[in-house]
Amino acid sequence: MDREDVGQEGETAPEDAPAAAGTTDASEASAEATETSAEGAPEAPEVSEAQAELAAQRELRARIEARKAEKAGPVTSGTKLSGAAADLLAAVRAVEGGSASGGAFFAPAPEPPRPTSPAETTARPPAPAAPAAPTAGAPAGVREVLARGGAPEALAGQVVGALGEQAAGALTEDPWRLLAVPGVRPEQADGFARALLGGACGPDDPRRAVALTVWLLDRAALQGHTALTVDEVAAGLARHRVPDPEKAVGTAVSEGAVLVFQEEDEAPREPDGDEEDETATEDAVPDEGQAEPALLGLDRYALAEESLADGLARLVRTVTPREWDGGELERAVGGHGLVLHTGGEAARAEPLELAATARERGLRVLVTVHDAERLTAEERASGTAVTLAALLSGTAGPGRDEEGALALDLLVVLDAPQLDVETGAMLVEALPDGCRLVLSGDPEVLGAAGPGAVFADALAARVCPRVASRRPDPGPLGELVSGVGVGELNQVEAPGKEVVIVPVRDAGEAVHRTVQLVADSVPRAFGLAPEQTRVITVGHGGSAGTRALNTALKQRLNPGPGRFGGYDPGDRVAYAPVPGRTVTGTVLGADAEGLRVRTGDGEVLVPKERVESALRHGWALTAHQAAGGRWPAVVVVLPGDAAPGLSRPWVYTAFGRAERHLSVVHGVDQALPRSVAEVLAPVRTTRLRPLLTALLTEPGEE
């Protein structure tokens, strides 16, 4: 790699103070469409895509519950529980049997809280929230209750959006239900409860215990977990001064607010390594009789994981095996309903070749991608590849039959690591019996922004063919990224300046050099327009986060007064049509209804009431926002305070977004090679792997 300053000589960088530590890309992923503490799950956009997705989710949940009602016999999971875990499961059985109160579970419940504090959240809640009622239209009773509790009247619309039209009565009966409102913290809910209840309010109030338990599990979902162990939840309750955490957990379970699970783990979780290495399986088998810890979860994620596992098992069992000629991937897909394909950027060609060959066989085939910018003009024109969001919303892809199934024989999903569990469940539920499904992606990249680890769990379950591509990514960039994937930050030869290191002393200089690179150096050296370069940094906040970088880049590349809610025609923007999905685009103009933005999905209208919550300037992105995309040039910004947010998957993802040129604005010294060598992604607590194992492992295979 060239280690040089490719910026203009003779310019001095402003001596800004270093950015505040702790605001990382991971912690910002769930808040990619929000800015303030009062944000959270933004209101659903008024576009058909989001409305269709909401409808699909409602249909999915109804279908799941109908299917579960048809199942005969008791649920067998949990038979090995003992002690406190057995007590918790017994409480759930009591709720299911009608001998205990289950109103909080069986009644239509509000969505769980959507906290989005940038320093504390790591993944977004994947399901879009319903539009919050405007404050002016909120019932007077809600505003009156908020006033009595000392809460700002501006929350009225969000309260109604979270709790419904009966919000006033709900808050009067249980003030801690205020935690269901995006951005509300436990200490704020406690203050609200004290104002309403006076001396009757205490830290041991069972209503508080239930609300905090749900809140903790929902915050865990922001970090990618679909469940937590009982001990983890109890520890979280203790941190919030709940006097008897174990009793509080039991109360939440008996009230039906949370569910308890004990999976029989037939196969251990393995690291995603070489698929041919079978020795790790034997070495990792736990001692006989060792039980997995009891897990607590919210019903929405439990239903999604169970639906996804059932759906994948259905595809495996209903496909008609065929002998297909061709390479390893084609032969595997011919004989199986579910196939997993792994590899780097060059490996994307293999599932595309598979799709083309399958079409020649007369099959109905579709390819889906995460980012619309990855679609070629030919794919757009022919409809042979669409974004996953467009497929689920019905705006692209084949139609559905009267049962809601897609008219497909083979679906190829690229960028599969970006699948969260709820999106995965919706997708698989939409596939007809006998359809083949290929999940393809790079297991080294950052995982989905939402809860779950669909691709990683499916790989670890070892219940279907796994085909590892042997195609290396070419050139210096491919060599660099491949090294990062195995924990090595190598010096690579880059005669064409494919990789350049730009050392900086502080965050202020990092911003200064980044603007130079995007506006001057990269266009001059490679003939690329500034809009062909994307900046990637660790977080939104701080002196060199996306906010600071976008401010500086706008001032240089598209200066203007920001007369349309802070935006001007020509501004690059990052738009979140639904929570957790970010599309990049360019502002075209504005009218009385909102901002018009051109994206890879086409021209969209961002309603004026959603501009503040759903839109950011988009010259600079976080790695989670950029995970599904790729650009001719990428500038990765690493100021000194970025070190805590670095990990091997983060570096791998950020560096791997560059096609022709990568500049690294480097101010973290040895933290970069150390993070590549030592810091792995946190393991997500999920249930999909054992569910798949139980459904698809034949007796005697363990």
Secondary structure, 3 states (H helix, E strand, C coil): CEECCCCCCCCCCCCCCCCCCCCCHHHHHHHCCCCCCCCCCCECCCCHHHHHHHHHHHHHHHHHHHHHHHCCCCCCCCCCCCHHHHHHHHHHHHHHHCCCCCHHHHCCCCCCCCCCCCCCCCCCCCCCECCCCCHHHCCHHHHHHHHHCCCCHHHHHHHHHHHCCCHHHHHHHCHHHHHHCCCCCHHHHHHHHHHHHHHHCCCCCHHHHHHHHHHHHHHHHHCCCCCEEHHHHHHHHHHCCCCCHHHHHHHHHHCCCCEEECCCCCCCCCCCCCCCCCHHHHHHCCCCCCCCCCEEECHHHHHHHHHHHHHHHHHHHHCCCCCCCCCHHHHHHHHCCEEEEECCCHHHHHHHHHHHHHHHCCCCEEEEECCHHHCCHHHHHHCCEEEHHHHHHCCCCCCECCCCCECCCEEEECCHHHCCHHHHHHHHHCCCCCCEEEEEECCCCCCCCCCCCHHHHHHHHCCCCEEECCCCCCHHHHHHHHHHHCCCCCCCCCCCCCEEEEECCCHHHHHHHHHHHHHHHHHHHHCCCHHHEEEEECCCCCCCCHHHHHHHHHHHHCCCCCCECCECCCCEEEEEEECCEEEEEEEEEECCCEEEEEECCEEEEEEHHHHHHHEEECCEEEHHHHCCCCEEEEEEEECHHHHHHCCHHHHHHHHCCEEEEEEEEECCCCHHHHHHHHCCCCCCCCCHHHHHHHHHCCCCCC
